[in-house]
Every structure is written in structure tokens, then in C-alpha cells.
Amino acid sequence: MNEKINADLKALKFIFNKNKSYIFPVVTILVSIILFFQFVIPQFNALLRTIKETRESSLKLEILKENLDMLTNINEETLDSQLRILNLALPLNKDFIEILNSVYSTAQKTGVNLGGFSLKIGDLAQSESDENFPVVRLSVPISSSITAINSFVETISKTVPLSEVYSVKMGNASSMVSLSFYYKPLGASNYSQDIRISSISQKGLDLVDQLSKFENVSSASQ
């Protein structure tokens, strides 16, 4: 038994003596690999995160500068005028007074005779909806000629608040014109200072200019 142990020890000593020149380099490589995974890679990842955060911060700063330049160059009076026109055309809630003003002023301009009608106020927080916009529906009896009714329909389509004639029923004594008046409550703001502020497109400016030419915009503004 002792002879076997001695033989094994001699064999191990022989192997050690034969390969001892490689032991130190192997140990050094293993230690280097361990240190690389424990320290170098985490530091490298931290460096990449820092570079990414620096780029994001630079982009945010550039966006803020562009937004500041654009806001600085805005004409506040022009912007207020455009906002007032848009708010008249598409009120934030059920503007019953302006709806009635629109109907009666159109009747006066076109010379039609309005019959008795009632405006159902209902729940101020709820309304019928036509596509993406809530609406207030109103049916108006008119005792006039077909020409006068056509004039009424054409004129009220160019008044504010924005409206649409969705039904005209002709009768012997009087006709019934059904209207939809649109409005649009403001939703929750999704503004973020990291998003570029876009100026009003030319299409939007053309729309505001078109609305400003509606017959009752100036009187409604006053």
C-alpha cells in the first residue's frame, strides 16, 4: 500500500516538475479572466450607459433650444386670434347661446320664417357623437320657399359654431331642417418637454383663414 502511494507521489512529482513552467502562466491567465469578467466588463457597460445618457441629454437640450427659439418668435396676438377663431368654430362644450345666435342670425340674413322649436339641453357632460366629435342636434321648422330654405342651408354651413345639415324634410305648410352643431372638449394633455413643438402647418393656416371669413366670426368674437 505504501509502495503504491509512493509511486503516485513520484508520478505527481514527475508531472509537476515537467509542467511547472506552465503553472504560473496558466494561473495568471485564469486570474486575468476572472478579473476581466468581474471588473472590466461592468466598467465597460457603465461607460456605454454613460455615452448613451450623454447623447440623450444632448438631444433633449437641442430640442429644448429649438422649442425656445420657436416660442420666442411666435406672434402672441396672431396666435390668440387664431385660437379665438378655432374656439368659436369648435367650442369646448355645448355653447347653446351661440347655436341659437347662429340659427336666428342666419334666418334674418336669408329672410326665412322660423317656426317654434325647443332646444333640449340635456346632460351637459354627455352628448350624441358623430364620428370623432360630439354634437348637439337641433330640428328647426321653416315656413318659406325652397329657394329661401336653400339659402338658409348654404348660409348656416358657413357660420360658427361649425354645423352640418343632415336632414331636410319638405312639407306643404313648412319644412323641417335638422342640424348638427359640433364641439370638442379638451382631452388630457400629453405634452412633454422632450418633444419638438411643431408650428402650425400651411394646411392649418389655410383652414384658420377660411374660418375667419365666416360671416358671423367677427360678431361672435365681440
C-alpha positions in Angstrom: 0.0 0.0 0.0 2.8 2.4 0.9 4.6 1.5 -2.2 1.6 2.4 -4.3 1.2 5.8 -2.5 4.9 6.4 -3.0 4.6 5.6 -6.7 1.6 8.0 -7.0 3.6 10.7 -5.3 6.6 10.2 -7.5 4.3 10.3 -10.6 2.7 13.6 -9.4 6.2 15.0 -8.6 7.3 14.0 -12.1 4.3 15.6 -13.7 4.7 18.8 -11.6 8.4 19.1 -12.4 7.7 18.5 -16.1 4.9 21.1 -16.3 5.9 23.6 -13.6 7.0 26.1 -16.2 3.4 26.3 -17.4 1.7 26.6 -14.0 2.3 30.3 -13.4 1.2 31.5 -16.9 -2.0 29.4 -16.6 -2.8 30.8 -13.1 -2.1 34.3 -14.4 -4.5 33.8 -17.3 -7.2 32.4 -15.1 -6.9 35.3 -12.7 -7.0 37.7 -15.6 -10.1 36.1 -17.0 -11.8 36.3 -13.6 -10.8 40.0 -13.1 -12.0 40.7 -16.7 -15.5 39.4 -16.1 -15.8 40.9 -12.6 -14.4 44.4 -13.2 -13.7 45.2 -16.9 -17.0 44.2 -18.4 -19.1 46.0 -15.8 -17.0 49.1 -16.2 -17.3 48.9 -20.0 -21.1 48.5 -19.7 -21.2 51.5 -17.4 -19.2 53.5 -19.9 -21.7 52.6 -22.7 -24.6 53.7 -20.5 -22.8 57.0 -19.8 -22.3 57.6 -23.5 -25.9 56.8 -24.2 -27.2 59.1 -21.5 -24.9 61.9 -22.7 -26.3 61.5 -26.2 -29.9 61.6 -24.9 -29.1 64.7 -22.8 -27.6 66.4 -25.8 -30.7 65.6 -27.9 -33.0 66.9 -25.2 -31.0 70.1 -24.9 -31.2 70.5 -28.7 -35.0 70.0 -28.7 -35.4 72.5 -25.8 -33.4 75.1 -27.7 -35.4 74.6 -30.9 -38.7 74.9 -28.9 -37.4 78.0 -27.1 -36.4 79.6 -30.5 -39.8 78.8 -32.0 -41.8 80.1 -29.0 -39.7 83.3 -28.9 -40.6 84.0 -32.5 -44.3 83.5 -32.1 -46.5 86.5 -32.5 -48.8 86.2 -29.5 -51.5 88.5 -30.9 -51.7 86.4 -34.1 -51.8 83.2 -32.0 -54.5 84.5 -29.7 -56.6 85.5 -32.8 -56.2 82.1 -34.4 -57.1 80.3 -31.1 -60.2 82.5 -30.7 -61.4 81.7 -34.2 -60.9 78.0 -33.7 -62.6 78.1 -30.3 -65.6 79.8 -31.9 -65.7 77.3 -34.7 -65.4 74.3 -32.5 -66.4 75.2 -28.9 -65.0 73.3 -25.9 -68.6 72.5 -24.7 -72.2 72.8 -25.6 -72.5 76.5 -26.5 -76.3 76.8 -26.7 -76.3 80.6 -26.9 -74.0 80.7 -29.9 -76.1 77.9 -31.5 -79.2 79.9 -31.2 -77.4 83.1 -32.3 -76.2 81.2 -35.4 -79.8 79.9 -36.2 -81.5 83.3 -35.7 -78.8 85.4 -37.5 -78.9 83.0 -40.5 -82.7 83.3 -40.5 -82.5 87.1 -40.6 -79.9 87.1 -43.3 -81.8 84.7 -45.6 -85.3 86.1 -44.8 -86.8 82.7 -43.7 -89.6 82.4 -41.1 -88.7 80.2 -38.2 -91.4 78.2 -36.5 -91.5 77.3 -32.9 -88.8 74.9 -31.7 -87.2 73.9 -28.5 -83.6 73.1 -27.7 -83.1 70.1 -25.4 -80.3 70.9 -23.1 -79.9 67.5 -21.6 -76.8 66.4 -19.7 -74.0 69.0 -20.1 -71.4 66.2 -19.7 -72.9 63.9 -22.3 -73.9 64.2 -26.0 -74.5 62.3 -29.1 -71.4 61.7 -31.1 -70.8 62.0 -34.9 -67.6 60.2 -35.7 -64.9 61.8 -33.5 -66.8 64.9 -32.5 -69.7 65.2 -30.1 -72.7 67.1 -31.5 -75.8 69.0 -30.4 -78.7 68.1 -32.7 -81.4 70.6 -33.5 -84.5 70.5 -35.8 -85.8 73.8 -37.0 -89.2 74.3 -38.7 -89.1 76.8 -41.5 -92.0 78.4 -43.4 -90.5 79.7 -46.6 -89.9 78.9 -50.2 -87.5 76.3 -51.4 -85.1 79.0 -52.6 -85.1 80.6 -49.1 -84.6 77.3 -47.4 -81.6 76.5 -49.7 -80.2 79.9 -48.9 -80.6 79.2 -45.2 -78.8 75.8 -45.5 -76.0 77.3 -47.5 -75.5 80.3 -45.1 -75.6 78.3 -41.9 -73.0 76.0 -43.2 -70.6 79.0 -43.3 -71.3 80.2 -39.7 -69.8 79.2 -36.4 -70.1 77.0 -34.4 -69.5 74.5 -37.2 -72.6 72.8 -38.2 -73.9 70.3 -40.7 -77.4 69.9 -42.2 -78.1 66.2 -42.1 -81.8 66.2 -43.0 -84.3 68.5 -44.8 -87.9 67.4 -44.9 -90.1 69.5 -47.2 -93.8 70.0 -46.4 -96.7 71.9 -47.8 -97.0 74.4 -44.9 -93.5 74.2 -43.5 -90.2 72.3 -43.8 -88.0 70.8 -41.2 -84.3 71.4 -41.3 -82.2 69.2 -38.9 -78.8 70.4 -37.9 -75.8 69.1 -36.1 -73.6 71.6 -34.2 -70.1 70.3 -33.4 -67.9 70.9 -30.3 -64.8 69.3 -28.9 -63.9 69.2 -25.2 -60.2 69.3 -24.4 -58.7 65.9 -23.5 -55.8 65.2 -21.2 -52.6 66.9 -22.2 -49.8 64.7 -23.4 -47.3 67.5 -23.6 -43.7 66.6 -22.9 -40.8 68.9 -22.9 -38.7 66.3 -24.7 -40.9 66.5 -27.8 -40.4 69.1 -30.5 -43.1 71.7 -30.8 -44.3 71.9 -34.4 -45.5 75.1 -35.9 -49.0 75.3 -37.5 -48.9 73.7 -40.9 -49.8 75.6 -44.0 -53.0 73.5 -44.3 -53.9 74.5 -40.8 -53.3 78.2 -41.5 -55.4 78.0 -44.6 -58.2 76.4 -42.5 -58.0 79.2 -39.9 -58.0 81.8 -42.8 -61.1 80.2 -44.2 -62.9 80.1 -40.9 -62.0 83.8 -40.3 -64.1 84.7 -43.4 -67.3 83.1 -42.0 -70.0 85.7 -41.8 -70.5 85.7 -38.0 -67.0 85.3 -36.8 -66.4 89.0 -36.1 -69.6 89.4 -34.2 -69.1 86.2 -32.3 -65.6 87.4 -31.3 -67.1 90.6 -29.9 
